[in-house]
């Protein structure tokens, strides 16, 4: 008889805003802006519960680390939770990329396996985030929290729901939104909060 994988709970929190959120720059590592700091501080009473998690992680970006620190989580950066690798488009806005490479943007938006920017395809990104959920060690009944990029929450939703990759483009995640994923490897459910 095989033991079933442990039951776990993961709460993913979208980082507070940075200037990159406002101007839509790809894979940008700018820190929280003043409004982002204020938003996190205002949300402390409702998010302080996250500090009770046994394990606390974050995407390696400045805004994710800073959001976690303001909440008192002292999260451990996880490379697997970084934003999608946008290759040579890193730091550009969609408008800038569309003006320079319109055919490549169309290809990237229509084919989840495409990576015309030389980075990571949407499908690879979703699989990377899902792989993190599947392999993250959490004791049976354990709880882990991760402060991530909004894109990571979108990828997690696609992975957990086994949705086609193009569904990613139809999911909107606001700063400081939370998603809780419960279950065990291959058998997840989600709750938006």
N, C-alpha and C positions, 0 to 999 in steps of 0.2 A: 504494500500500500504506500502510495506517495503522499506526503504531507502537502496540503495546499499552500500556496504562497501566502505570506502574511498580509493581513488586512491593514491598510494604511490610509492616512488622510493627508492631503497636501492642500495648503491654501496659497494661492498665487495672488500677489498684490501688485497691481500696475504702479510703477513709480510715479511720483509727482511730476509735474510738468517742468520742462526745461525750455529754453528758447527754441531748441530743435523741434519740439512738438508743435510750436506755433507756426514755424515756417516749413515743417515737413521735410527735414533733411534726413537722408538715408544714413543709418548706422552711425549716428553722431554721438560723440561722447562728452557733450557739454554738461556741466553741472546744473543743479536746480537753479531756476531763476528766482527772483524775490517772491513772486506770486506762488511758485512751487513750494518754497520754504513755508510761507504763510498757510498754504493749503494743508501741508502735512501737520503743522502745529495745531491747526484747527481740528484736524481729524484724530488727534491723539486719543481723546476720550473714547471714541468708538473703535479705534484700532489697537489700543493698548493690550487687548486680549491676545493678540498675536504673539506677544512676548512669552506666553505660557507654552508655546510649542517646544518640543524637545530639540528639534533641529531647525536652524535658521540659515537660509541661504539668500543669495542675491545674484543678479546678473552682474558682470564685472564693470559695467559702466558707472561713471561718476554719479549720475542722478539716482541709480538704483542703490548704490552704496550709501549715498547721503540720505535717501528716504529711509532706509533701514536704520541708520544711525540715529536720526531724529526720533524714530519710534522706539529706540532703545533695544533694538534687536541684535546688534553687533553681528550682522550676517556674514557668512563665509562665501566669498565669490565663487561661482561655479561657471567655468568656461562653457559648459553645455547650455547654459541659460542666456548666453549672449544673443544680441539681436542677429537677424539674418545677415550674413556676410555679403555685402553689396559690391565687393570688388572695387573696380575703378569708379563706381557711382557713389562711393562713400563720401558723405559730406555735401552732396548735391541735393537739390530739391527735385521733385518729379517734373516740375515745369522746366527746369534747366536741362534735365536729361532728355525730356521729350523734344525740346528745341534742338538738341545736338544729335540725338539718336532715335528718331521717331519709330523706325521699323523695329529696332531692338526693344523699345518699350512695349510695342504691340505684341511682339513675340513673347516677352517676359510675362505680360499680363494674361496671355491666352494659353501658354504651355507651362504647366507646373514643373516640368523637367528642364526648362530653359534657364540658362545662366549667362545671358549675353554680356553681362558686366564683368564676367570672369570670377565671380564669387560663388555663392551657394544658390542652388535652385530652391524654389518654394517647397517642392516635395522633400528635398534633403533637409531643409529647415524644420518642417513639420516632423519628419522622422527623428531628427536630432532631439527635439523637445520631448517627443513621445518616448524615445529611448531613455532619456533622463528619468522620466516618471517610472518607467518599467524597471530600472536598475538601481534607483536610489534606495539605499538600505534604510529602512525605517522598521523598528520592531513591530511585532504584531499589535495592532491597535495604536500605533504611534502616530505622531502628528509632526509634520514639517511645514514650515512657512518659507516662501521665496518671494522676494521683491524683484520683479522682473520688468522688462520692457513690455509695453502693451502688445507688441507683435508676438511675444512669447505666449501671452494669454490666448491670443487668436489661434496660434498654432496648436496649443494644448486643447482648445475646444474642438478643432478639426480632428485631432488625433483621438481624443476620448470618444467623440461621436462617430468616429470612422466615416466622417464626411468626405466627399470628394475634395481635393485640394482647392479647386476654384471657389469653394464656400468661404475660404479665408478672406476673400475680397469683400464679402458681405457681412463681416463681423466688425462692429465698432466697439472699441474698448477705450474708456475714458481714464485719465489719470486717477489713481487711487481706487479703481474698481477692484473687487476681489472675486475670485473664482475658487471654489473648493472642489477638489477631486477626491473621491473616496472609492475604495475597493481594493483590488489586488491586480497584479500584472495581467493585462489582457481583459480585465473585467471592471471597467471604471464607470462611475456615474459622476455627474457634475451638478454643482449648485452655484448659481450666480447670486451675489449678495450686493 
